[in-house]
């Protein structure tokens, strides 16, 4: 299954609610998305700075991951989020091997 880097910044209201009632949201949300669509949080953690959480999500496909991201965004606790599809090592090597074919046809604007 494809893997995705999912990064979330909470709203101030969400952070205030979490301070009042501290919980491991990774654990809670992980169970919710697994129960709903079979997506799994493989790892990640909390941070401070641009994003509050960064996780690696294992989802069946782009549509499933998009559904997860849309549902979380629609919940109102997220100020901003970013989803990045990750390539496996073999997919990266395949892209590297294909790049010369593109390079031989591509001409940048100058």
GUTI-316153 format. One record per atom (N, C-alpha, C): atom name; x, y, z; chain; residue in one letter. Coordinates in nm, 3 decimals. Atoms other than C-alpha are relative to their C-alpha. Layout:
// GUTI-316153
{"CA"; {X; Y; Z}; "A"; "A"}
...
***
This chain:
// GUTI-316153
{"N"; {0.085; -0.119; 0.000}; "A"; "X"}
{"CA"; {0.000; 0.000; 0.000}; "A"; "X"}
{"C"; {0.089; 0.125; 0.000}; "A"; "X"}
{"N"; {-0.077; -0.125; 0.003}; "A"; "X"}
{"CA"; {0.120; 0.355; -0.068}; "A"; "X"}
{"C"; {0.013; 0.062; 0.139}; "A"; "X"}
{"N"; {-0.023; -0.074; -0.124}; "A"; "X"}
{"CA"; {0.263; 0.565; 0.212}; "A"; "X"}
{"C"; {-0.007; 0.149; -0.028}; "A"; "X"}
{"N"; {0.017; -0.144; 0.011}; "A"; "X"}
{"CA"; {0.193; 0.932; 0.272}; "A"; "X"}
{"C"; {0.056; 0.067; 0.124}; "A"; "X"}
{"N"; {-0.039; -0.086; -0.110}; "A"; "X"}
{"CA"; {0.355; 1.198; 0.486}; "A"; "X"}
{"C"; {-0.114; 0.098; 0.018}; "A"; "X"}
{"N"; {0.113; -0.089; -0.028}; "A"; "X"}
{"CA"; {0.069; 1.387; 0.652}; "A"; "X"}
{"C"; {0.039; 0.090; 0.115}; "A"; "X"}
{"N"; {-0.040; -0.098; -0.100}; "A"; "X"}
{"CA"; {0.148; 1.705; 0.843}; "A"; "X"}
{"C"; {-0.116; 0.092; 0.031}; "A"; "X"}
{"N"; {0.116; -0.076; -0.044}; "A"; "X"}
{"CA"; {-0.105; 1.899; 1.047}; "A"; "X"}
{"C"; {0.042; 0.111; 0.096}; "A"; "X"}
{"N"; {-0.010; -0.108; -0.097}; "A"; "X"}
{"CA"; {-0.112; 2.235; 1.223}; "A"; "X"}
{"C"; {-0.140; 0.023; 0.057}; "A"; "X"}
{"N"; {0.129; -0.018; -0.066}; "A"; "X"}
{"CA"; {-0.391; 2.270; 1.477}; "A"; "X"}
{"C"; {-0.042; 0.147; 0.005}; "A"; "X"}
{"N"; {0.051; -0.134; -0.029}; "A"; "X"}
{"CA"; {-0.613; 2.574; 1.526}; "A"; "X"}
{"C"; {0.032; 0.032; 0.146}; "A"; "X"}
{"N"; {-0.019; -0.035; -0.142}; "A"; "X"}
{"CA"; {-0.559; 2.769; 1.849}; "A"; "X"}
{"C"; {-0.108; -0.060; 0.090}; "A"; "X"}
{"N"; {0.110; 0.058; -0.078}; "A"; "X"}
{"CA"; {-0.900; 2.645; 1.966}; "A"; "X"}
{"C"; {0.022; -0.148; 0.028}; "A"; "X"}
{"N"; {-0.027; 0.142; -0.018}; "A"; "X"}
{"CA"; {-0.801; 2.284; 1.912}; "A"; "X"}
{"C"; {0.112; -0.022; 0.102}; "A"; "X"}
{"N"; {-0.109; 0.012; -0.098}; "A"; "X"}
{"CA"; {-0.475; 2.331; 2.103}; "A"; "X"}
{"C"; {-0.050; 0.030; 0.141}; "A"; "X"}
{"N"; {0.056; -0.033; -0.131}; "A"; "X"}
{"CA"; {-0.666; 2.496; 2.390}; "A"; "X"}
{"C"; {-0.083; -0.116; 0.055}; "A"; "X"}
{"N"; {0.081; 0.115; -0.043}; "A"; "X"}
{"CA"; {-0.910; 2.203; 2.401}; "A"; "X"}
{"C"; {0.088; -0.117; 0.041}; "A"; "X"}
{"N"; {-0.090; 0.109; -0.034}; "A"; "X"}
{"CA"; {-0.621; 1.957; 2.406}; "A"; "X"}
{"C"; {0.075; 0.026; 0.131}; "A"; "X"}
{"N"; {-0.064; -0.034; -0.128}; "A"; "X"}
{"CA"; {-0.453; 2.143; 2.692}; "A"; "X"}
{"C"; {-0.096; -0.028; 0.115}; "A"; "X"}
{"N"; {0.100; 0.028; -0.104}; "A"; "X"}
{"CA"; {-0.779; 2.118; 2.891}; "A"; "X"}
{"C"; {-0.021; -0.149; 0.020}; "A"; "X"}
{"N"; {0.024; 0.144; -0.007}; "A"; "X"}
{"CA"; {-0.813; 1.746; 2.810}; "A"; "X"}
{"C"; {0.110; -0.072; -0.078}; "A"; "X"}
{"N"; {-0.113; 0.061; 0.071}; "A"; "X"}
{"CA"; {-0.472; 1.599; 2.722}; "A"; "X"}
{"C"; {-0.026; -0.145; -0.042}; "A"; "X"}
{"N"; {0.017; 0.135; 0.056}; "A"; "X"}
{"CA"; {-0.489; 1.292; 2.495}; "A"; "X"}
{"C"; {0.104; -0.019; -0.110}; "A"; "X"}
{"N"; {-0.086; 0.031; 0.113}; "A"; "X"}
{"CA"; {-0.264; 1.117; 2.247}; "A"; "X"}
{"C"; {-0.087; -0.010; -0.124}; "A"; "X"}
{"N"; {0.087; -0.005; 0.118}; "A"; "X"}
{"CA"; {-0.449; 1.221; 1.931}; "A"; "X"}
{"C"; {0.046; -0.096; -0.110}; "A"; "X"}
{"N"; {-0.049; 0.096; 0.100}; "A"; "X"}
{"CA"; {-0.223; 1.003; 1.714}; "A"; "X"}
{"C"; {-0.064; -0.137; 0.022}; "A"; "X"}
{"N"; {0.060; 0.129; -0.033}; "A"; "X"}
{"CA"; {-0.352; 0.697; 1.893}; "A"; "X"}
{"C"; {-0.150; -0.001; -0.030}; "A"; "X"}
{"N"; {0.145; -0.007; 0.021}; "A"; "X"}
{"CA"; {-0.716; 0.808; 1.884}; "A"; "X"}
{"C"; {-0.037; 0.009; -0.148}; "A"; "X"}
{"N"; {0.032; -0.019; 0.142}; "A"; "X"}
{"CA"; {-0.722; 0.927; 1.524}; "A"; "X"}
{"C"; {0.046; -0.121; -0.080}; "A"; "X"}
{"N"; {-0.047; 0.121; 0.067}; "A"; "X"}
{"CA"; {-0.517; 0.627; 1.415}; "A"; "X"}
{"C"; {-0.105; -0.110; 0.001}; "A"; "X"}
{"N"; {0.106; 0.103; -0.010}; "A"; "X"}
{"CA"; {-0.788; 0.392; 1.543}; "A"; "X"}
{"C"; {-0.121; 0.039; -0.083}; "A"; "X"}
{"N"; {0.118; -0.045; 0.075}; "A"; "X"}
{"CA"; {-1.062; 0.604; 1.386}; "A"; "X"}
{"C"; {0.018; -0.021; -0.150}; "A"; "X"}
{"N"; {-0.017; 0.016; 0.145}; "A"; "X"}
{"CA"; {-0.911; 0.602; 1.036}; "A"; "X"}
{"C"; {0.018; -0.146; -0.040}; "A"; "X"}
{"N"; {-0.011; 0.143; 0.029}; "A"; "X"}
{"CA"; {-0.827; 0.232; 1.058}; "A"; "X"}
{"C"; {-0.140; -0.062; -0.003}; "A"; "X"}
{"N"; {0.137; 0.053; -0.005}; "A"; "X"}
{"CA"; {-1.185; 0.150; 1.159}; "A"; "X"}
{"C"; {-0.083; 0.046; -0.120}; "A"; "X"}
{"N"; {0.082; -0.057; 0.107}; "A"; "X"}
{"CA"; {-1.328; 0.377; 0.888}; "A"; "X"}
{"C"; {0.039; -0.052; -0.138}; "A"; "X"}
{"N"; {-0.041; 0.032; 0.137}; "A"; "X"}
{"CA"; {-1.118; 0.299; 0.579}; "A"; "X"}
{"C"; {0.122; -0.090; -0.010}; "A"; "X"}
{"N"; {-0.114; 0.092; 0.001}; "A"; "X"}
{"CA"; {-0.836; 0.066; 0.681}; "A"; "X"}
{"C"; {0.136; 0.068; -0.010}; "A"; "X"}
{"N"; {-0.128; -0.071; 0.002}; "A"; "X"}
{"CA"; {-0.567; 0.338; 0.670}; "A"; "X"}
{"C"; {0.065; -0.013; 0.138}; "A"; "X"}
{"N"; {-0.071; 0.018; -0.126}; "A"; "X"}
{"CA"; {-0.297; 0.303; 0.935}; "A"; "X"}
{"C"; {0.109; 0.105; 0.016}; "A"; "X"}
{"N"; {-0.113; -0.086; -0.032}; "A"; "X"}
{"CA"; {-0.062; 0.547; 1.104}; "A"; "X"}
{"C"; {0.116; -0.092; 0.036}; "A"; "X"}
{"N"; {-0.115; 0.087; -0.022}; "A"; "X"}
{"CA"; {0.274; 0.371; 1.081}; "A"; "X"}
{"C"; {0.097; 0.058; 0.101}; "A"; "X"}
{"N"; {-0.091; -0.066; -0.093}; "A"; "X"}
{"CA"; {0.468; 0.625; 1.282}; "A"; "X"}
{"C"; {-0.012; 0.149; -0.014}; "A"; "X"}
{"N"; {0.002; -0.145; 0.005}; "A"; "X"}
{"CA"; {0.518; 0.988; 1.351}; "A"; "X"}
{"C"; {0.012; 0.056; 0.138}; "A"; "X"}
{"N"; {-0.010; -0.063; -0.130}; "A"; "X"}
{"CA"; {0.513; 1.234; 1.631}; "A"; "X"}
{"C"; {-0.044; 0.144; -0.001}; "A"; "X"}
{"N"; {0.038; -0.139; -0.021}; "A"; "X"}
{"CA"; {0.437; 1.573; 1.771}; "A"; "X"}
{"C"; {0.123; 0.087; -0.013}; "A"; "X"}
{"N"; {-0.111; -0.094; 0.013}; "A"; "X"}
{"CA"; {0.651; 1.876; 1.700}; "A"; "X"}
{"C"; {-0.051; 0.139; 0.033}; "A"; "X"}
{"N"; {0.040; -0.139; -0.015}; "A"; "X"}
{"CA"; {0.648; 2.248; 1.743}; "A"; "X"}
{"C"; {0.070; 0.077; -0.110}; "A"; "X"}
{"N"; {-0.050; -0.072; 0.116}; "A"; "X"}
{"CA"; {0.698; 2.493; 1.465}; "A"; "X"}
{"C"; {-0.113; 0.013; -0.100}; "A"; "X"}
{"N"; {0.100; -0.016; 0.105}; "A"; "X"}
{"CA"; {0.516; 2.502; 1.132}; "A"; "X"}
{"C"; {-0.115; -0.100; 0.014}; "A"; "X"}
{"N"; {0.102; 0.104; -0.016}; "A"; "X"}
{"CA"; {0.331; 2.172; 1.197}; "A"; "X"}
{"C"; {0.006; -0.055; 0.142}; "A"; "X"}
{"N"; {0.009; 0.057; -0.135}; "A"; "X"}
{"CA"; {0.213; 2.018; 1.523}; "A"; "X"}
{"C"; {0.016; -0.152; 0.000}; "A"; "X"}
{"N"; {-0.008; 0.146; 0.012}; "A"; "X"}
{"CA"; {0.202; 1.657; 1.400}; "A"; "X"}
{"C"; {0.051; -0.033; -0.140}; "A"; "X"}
{"N"; {-0.042; 0.058; 0.128}; "A"; "X"}
{"CA"; {0.381; 1.465; 1.126}; "A"; "X"}
{"C"; {-0.011; -0.151; 0.014}; "A"; "X"}
{"N"; {0.018; 0.145; -0.005}; "A"; "X"}
{"CA"; {0.282; 1.106; 1.051}; "A"; "X"}
{"C"; {0.021; -0.063; -0.137}; "A"; "X"}
{"N"; {-0.003; 0.081; 0.122}; "A"; "X"}
{"CA"; {0.339; 0.836; 0.794}; "A"; "X"}
{"C"; {-0.126; -0.085; 0.003}; "A"; "X"}
{"N"; {0.126; 0.073; 0.010}; "A"; "X"}
{"CA"; {0.005; 0.692; 0.684}; "A"; "X"}
{"C"; {0.009; -0.102; -0.113}; "A"; "X"}
{"N"; {0.009; 0.109; 0.098}; "A"; "X"}
{"CA"; {-0.038; 0.361; 0.502}; "A"; "X"}
{"C"; {-0.147; -0.006; -0.042}; "A"; "X"}
{"N"; {0.138; -0.001; 0.050}; "A"; "X"}
{"CA"; {-0.352; 0.390; 0.284}; "A"; "X"}
{"C"; {-0.007; -0.078; -0.130}; "A"; "X"}
{"N"; {0.018; 0.085; 0.118}; "A"; "X"}
{"CA"; {-0.493; 0.176; 0.004}; "A"; "X"}
{"C"; {0.036; 0.072; -0.130}; "A"; "X"}
{"N"; {-0.022; -0.074; 0.125}; "A"; "X"}
{"CA"; {-0.466; 0.452; -0.259}; "A"; "X"}
{"C"; {-0.016; 0.149; 0.027}; "A"; "X"}
{"N"; {0.010; -0.146; -0.013}; "A"; "X"}
{"CA"; {-0.470; 0.827; -0.323}; "A"; "X"}
{"C"; {-0.139; 0.044; 0.044}; "A"; "X"}
{"N"; {0.137; -0.038; -0.033}; "A"; "X"}
{"CA"; {-0.849; 0.844; -0.297}; "A"; "X"}
{"C"; {-0.027; -0.023; 0.149}; "A"; "X"}
{"N"; {0.020; 0.029; -0.143}; "A"; "X"}
{"CA"; {-0.848; 0.681; 0.048}; "A"; "X"}
{"C"; {0.072; 0.104; 0.085}; "A"; "X"}
{"N"; {-0.073; -0.099; -0.077}; "A"; "X"}
{"CA"; {-0.579; 0.918; 0.174}; "A"; "X"}
{"C"; {-0.065; 0.136; -0.013}; "A"; "X"}
{"N"; {0.071; -0.127; 0.018}; "A"; "X"}
{"CA"; {-0.764; 1.214; 0.026}; "A"; "X"}
{"C"; {-0.124; 0.005; 0.088}; "A"; "X"}
{"N"; {0.119; 0.006; -0.085}; "A"; "X"}
{"CA"; {-1.080; 1.102; 0.210}; "A"; "X"}
{"C"; {0.037; 0.024; 0.146}; "A"; "X"}
{"N"; {-0.047; -0.022; -0.138}; "A"; "X"}
{"CA"; {-0.885; 1.089; 0.538}; "A"; "X"}
{"C"; {0.032; 0.148; 0.020}; "A"; "X"}
{"N"; {-0.040; -0.141; -0.013}; "A"; "X"}
{"CA"; {-0.736; 1.436; 0.480}; "A"; "X"}
{"C"; {-0.121; 0.093; -0.004}; "A"; "X"}
{"N"; {0.120; -0.083; 0.009}; "A"; "X"}
{"CA"; {-1.072; 1.583; 0.379}; "A"; "X"}
{"C"; {-0.084; -0.007; 0.127}; "A"; "X"}
{"N"; {0.080; 0.016; -0.121}; "A"; "X"}
{"CA"; {-1.254; 1.439; 0.680}; "A"; "X"}
{"C"; {0.066; 0.071; 0.119}; "A"; "X"}
{"N"; {-0.070; -0.067; -0.110}; "A"; "X"}
{"CA"; {-0.987; 1.565; 0.920}; "A"; "X"}
{"C"; {-0.011; 0.151; -0.016}; "A"; "X"}
{"N"; {0.011; -0.144; 0.024}; "A"; "X"}
{"CA"; {-0.988; 1.912; 0.760}; "A"; "X"}
{"C"; {-0.141; 0.051; 0.028}; "A"; "X"}
{"N"; {0.140; -0.041; -0.020}; "A"; "X"}
{"CA"; {-1.369; 1.926; 0.771}; "A"; "X"}
{"C"; {-0.039; 0.003; 0.147}; "A"; "X"}
{"N"; {0.031; 0.003; -0.142}; "A"; "X"}
{"CA"; {-1.362; 1.858; 1.145}; "A"; "X"}
{"C"; {0.021; 0.133; 0.071}; "A"; "X"}
{"N"; {-0.016; -0.133; -0.055}; "A"; "X"}
{"CA"; {-1.248; 2.214; 1.211}; "A"; "X"}
{"C"; {0.115; 0.018; 0.099}; "A"; "X"}
{"N"; {-0.109; -0.011; -0.098}; "A"; "X"}
{"CA"; {-0.951; 2.138; 1.441}; "A"; "X"}
{"C"; {0.135; 0.031; -0.065}; "A"; "X"}
{"N"; {-0.125; -0.016; 0.072}; "A"; "X"}
{"CA"; {-0.689; 2.185; 1.170}; "A"; "X"}
{"C"; {0.005; 0.137; -0.067}; "A"; "X"}
{"N"; {-0.022; -0.129; 0.065}; "A"; "X"}
{"CA"; {-0.552; 2.523; 1.063}; "A"; "X"}
{"C"; {0.054; -0.019; -0.140}; "A"; "X"}
{"N"; {-0.057; 0.032; 0.131}; "A"; "X"}
{"CA"; {-0.348; 2.379; 0.777}; "A"; "X"}
{"C"; {0.052; -0.143; 0.004}; "A"; "X"}
{"N"; {-0.051; 0.136; 0.011}; "A"; "X"}
{"CA"; {-0.239; 2.038; 0.653}; "A"; "X"}
{"C"; {0.069; -0.016; -0.134}; "A"; "X"}
{"N"; {-0.074; 0.028; 0.122}; "A"; "X"}
{"CA"; {-0.006; 1.897; 0.393}; "A"; "X"}
{"C"; {0.013; -0.151; -0.014}; "A"; "X"}
{"N"; {-0.014; 0.142; 0.029}; "A"; "X"}
{"CA"; {-0.014; 1.553; 0.232}; "A"; "X"}
{"C"; {0.101; -0.017; -0.112}; "A"; "X"}
{"N"; {-0.102; 0.028; 0.099}; "A"; "X"}
{"CA"; {0.286; 1.421; 0.042}; "A"; "X"}
{"C"; {0.006; -0.150; -0.024}; "A"; "X"}
{"N"; {-0.012; 0.141; 0.033}; "A"; "X"}
{"CA"; {0.282; 1.087; -0.138}; "A"; "X"}
{"C"; {0.148; -0.037; 0.001}; "A"; "X"}
{"N"; {-0.137; 0.046; -0.008}; "A"; "X"}
{"CA"; {0.599; 0.892; -0.067}; "A"; "X"}
{"C"; {0.021; -0.117; -0.095}; "A"; "X"}
{"N"; {-0.035; 0.111; 0.087}; "A"; "X"}
{"CA"; {0.769; 0.661; -0.316}; "A"; "X"}
{"C"; {0.083; -0.100; 0.078}; "A"; "X"}
{"N"; {-0.086; 0.103; -0.058}; "A"; "X"}
{"CA"; {0.921; 0.330; -0.210}; "A"; "X"}
{"C"; {0.137; 0.009; -0.068}; "A"; "X"}
{"N"; {-0.133; 0.002; 0.061}; "A"; "X"}
{"CA"; {1.288; 0.267; -0.286}; "A"; "X"}
{"C"; {-0.004; -0.048; -0.144}; "A"; "X"}
{"N"; {0.007; 0.053; 0.137}; "A"; "X"}
{"CA"; {1.201; 0.060; -0.592}; "A"; "X"}
{"C"; {-0.071; 0.096; -0.094}; "A"; "X"}
{"N"; {0.068; -0.100; 0.083}; "A"; "X"}
{"CA"; {0.961; 0.327; -0.720}; "A"; "X"}
{"C"; {0.094; 0.116; -0.031}; "A"; "X"}
{"N"; {-0.097; -0.108; 0.021}; "A"; "X"}
{"CA"; {1.234; 0.590; -0.675}; "A"; "X"}
{"C"; {0.102; -0.039; -0.107}; "A"; "X"}
{"N"; {-0.097; 0.048; 0.098}; "A"; "X"}
{"CA"; {1.483; 0.380; -0.870}; "A"; "X"}
{"C"; {-0.064; -0.004; -0.139}; "A"; "X"}
{"N"; {0.071; 0.002; 0.128}; "A"; "X"}
{"CA"; {1.223; 0.330; -1.145}; "A"; "X"}
{"C"; {-0.011; 0.141; -0.058}; "A"; "X"}
{"N"; {0.008; -0.139; 0.046}; "A"; "X"}
{"CA"; {1.174; 0.709; -1.163}; "A"; "X"}
{"C"; {0.137; 0.050; -0.048}; "A"; "X"}
{"N"; {-0.135; -0.040; 0.041}; "A"; "X"}
{"CA"; {1.551; 0.763; -1.179}; "A"; "X"}
{"C"; {0.035; -0.058; -0.137}; "A"; "X"}
{"N"; {-0.029; 0.064; 0.128}; "A"; "X"}
{"CA"; {1.576; 0.518; -1.469}; "A"; "X"}
{"C"; {-0.081; 0.062; -0.114}; "A"; "X"}
{"N"; {0.087; -0.059; 0.101}; "A"; "X"}
{"CA"; {1.289; 0.690; -1.652}; "A"; "X"}
{"C"; {0.036; 0.147; -0.028}; "A"; "X"}
{"N"; {-0.031; -0.142; 0.013}; "A"; "X"}
{"CA"; {1.422; 1.045; -1.600}; "A"; "X"}
{"C"; {0.080; 0.034; -0.126}; "A"; "X"}
{"N"; {-0.074; -0.035; 0.122}; "A"; "X"}
{"CA"; {1.675; 1.034; -1.890}; "A"; "X"}
{"C"; {-0.089; 0.007; -0.125}; "A"; "X"}
{"N"; {0.093; -0.006; 0.114}; "A"; "X"}
{"CA"; {1.389; 0.966; -2.135}; "A"; "X"}
{"C"; {-0.071; 0.134; -0.003}; "A"; "X"}
{"N"; {0.066; -0.131; -0.006}; "A"; "X"}
{"CA"; {1.211; 1.279; -2.015}; "A"; "X"}
{"C"; {0.102; 0.109; -0.032}; "A"; "X"}
{"N"; {-0.104; -0.102; 0.023}; "A"; "X"}
{"CA"; {1.536; 1.479; -2.012}; "A"; "X"}
{"C"; {0.036; 0.015; -0.147}; "A"; "X"}
{"N"; {-0.036; -0.007; 0.142}; "A"; "X"}
{"CA"; {1.603; 1.392; -2.377}; "A"; "X"}
{"C"; {-0.105; 0.076; -0.083}; "A"; "X"}
{"N"; {0.106; -0.071; 0.071}; "A"; "X"}
{"CA"; {1.272; 1.557; -2.479}; "A"; "X"}
{"C"; {-0.033; 0.137; 0.060}; "A"; "X"}
{"N"; {0.038; -0.123; -0.071}; "A"; "X"}
{"CA"; {1.229; 1.834; -2.222}; "A"; "X"}
{"C"; {0.097; 0.113; -0.032}; "A"; "X"}
{"N"; {-0.080; -0.120; 0.023}; "A"; "X"}
{"CA"; {1.351; 2.185; -2.306}; "A"; "X"}
{"C"; {-0.052; 0.111; 0.090}; "A"; "X"}
{"N"; {0.047; -0.108; -0.088}; "A"; "X"}
{"CA"; {1.332; 2.450; -2.033}; "A"; "X"}
{"C"; {-0.013; 0.131; -0.075}; "A"; "X"}
{"N"; {0.016; -0.133; 0.057}; "A"; "X"}
{"CA"; {1.215; 2.801; -2.116}; "A"; "X"}
{"C"; {0.123; 0.083; 0.035}; "A"; "X"}
{"N"; {-0.119; -0.086; -0.025}; "A"; "X"}
{"CA"; {1.511; 3.040; -2.155}; "A"; "X"}
{"C"; {-0.011; 0.128; -0.077}; "A"; "X"}
***
